[in-house]
Amino acid sequence: MRFADITGQEELKRHLVRSVDAGRVSHAQLFTGQAGYGTLALAVAYVQYLCCRHRRDGDSCGECPDCRQIAALTHPDLHLVFPVNKQGKKSGEAVRSDEFLPQFRALFAERGGYVSPQEWYERLDLGKTLKGMIAAREADEIIRKLSFKSFEADYKTMLVWLPETMNEEAANKILKILEEPWERTLFILVSEQPERLLPTILSRTQEVSVPRLASETLERVAAERGAGDPLQARNMARLAGGDLLELERLVAGENDALRKENFDLFCRLMRLSYNDKHLELIGWAEDAAQLSREQQRAFLRDSARLLRESYMLHAGIRPISYLWGEELSFCTKFSPFVDSANIEPLVDQIEQASAQLVQNGNPTIVFTHFALSVSKMIKHL
C-alpha cells in the first residue's frame, strides 16, 4: 500500500513523509477518521514507507520484500488486531484476530484498504445482534508478540483497527504497554470513534486526524467511475460527504433501496411528530429497533442530512441544497418546521441516539426516547 494508491489527502501524505524523513516517529499514533476517508489505508501506507529501505520521491518503492509483505499484510513484523466474534461461540471461548487474518487480508485487498466496519462484520457473518470486539485475551497476545525481537524491519508495528471496540480490561492492558513501550516498537491505532477510548490512552498517543476528502476529488472519482454528467458527479460528491465508500455506493446505485427505506422512515417519523401521534410513535420506534445496528446508524445519518437540507430550504439557500425527486418534494413542504430554533436540538438528539446505539443501548428504548423527543421539537404553523 503506497501513498500513491490512496485517493486524495495530499497534504496529510506530505506531512507523514516529512515526519519519517526527519526521524520524528512517535511510538504511539492514533489515526482518526471514517473508513471512507482512507484512514486504514493511510496507516498501512505510513508503516510501509517507514519500513521501506528504498523509499524515493516521497513514497515507498512498492517493490522490495518489505513493501510487498506489508501491502499484503503478511510482514512478520507487522501485527494486526481488529474486532472479531463468531456465531455459536461457547461460553468462555477466546476469539482472537489471528483466527480471522486470511479473511481480513482478503477483504483489505479487495477494497484497496478502504474497509468499513460494516463490511468486516458482514464478512464475519455476525448477524443483527453480535458485535465485533477486542477482548482482554487479545491484549495478552499483543504483549506476547511485542516481547520478541523484530525479524526483518527496523520497527515492530502493532496496528490496532477500531480500538474503541476494546473492553475496559483490554484497554487497560494496552495502556500499560503505551506507558512503557519496548524499544523500536510502534503502535498504530486506527479509530473511527476516538471519543470512546480511555482518556489515558488518548493522552499517550499522537493523533493523526484524517479529514474528509475534498468535493473536487470525489467529483473526479465519480466521473472516472461512470457518472458522465458533471452535475450528477457534483451532486454525488456532495451527498458522499467526503467519504469515498459512500461515493462508490452512490455511483453503483447500491444505496438506492436503503436510502428509500430510510427516507420513508424519516417521513413517517416527522408526520407522526407533527400530528402528536404518540402511540403511533412508539410503534415507529419498535419498527426502527428491528433494523440492524448499522442500518439504525445509517438511518440516523440520513435523518441528519435531510434535516440540514430542509433547514437550508427554509433559510432560502436552495442553490446549495442537493435534493431531488421525492426527497426534494417532501423537504420543501417540511422545511417551514425546521428553523434556527430547533435544528441544533434535533441534530443533537440524532447524535445522542447514535452514541447510545454504539454503546449497546437497547434499540427500542433508544428510539422511543428519540421519537418522543423529536415530536416535541417539530413546531406547528
Secondary structure, DSSP 8 states (H G I E B T S, - for coil): --GGGS-S-HHHHHHHHHHHHTT---SEEEEES-GGGTHHHHHHHHHHHHH-SS-BTTB--S-SHHHHHHHTT--TTEEEE--B--TT--TT----GGGGHHHHHHHHHHTTT---HHHHHHHHT-TTT---BB-HHHHHHHHHHHTS--SSSSSEEEEEE-GGGB-HHHHHHHHHHHHS--TTEEEEEEES-GGGS-HHHHHTSEEEE-----HHHHHHHHHHTT--SHHHHHHHHHHHTT-HHHHHHHHHTTTHHHHHHHHHHHHHHHHHHHTT-HHHHHHHHHHHHTS-HHHHHHHHHHHHHHHHHHHHHHTT-GGG----HHHHHHHHHHGGG--TTTHHHHHHHHHHHHHHHHTT--HHHHHHHHHHHHHHHS---
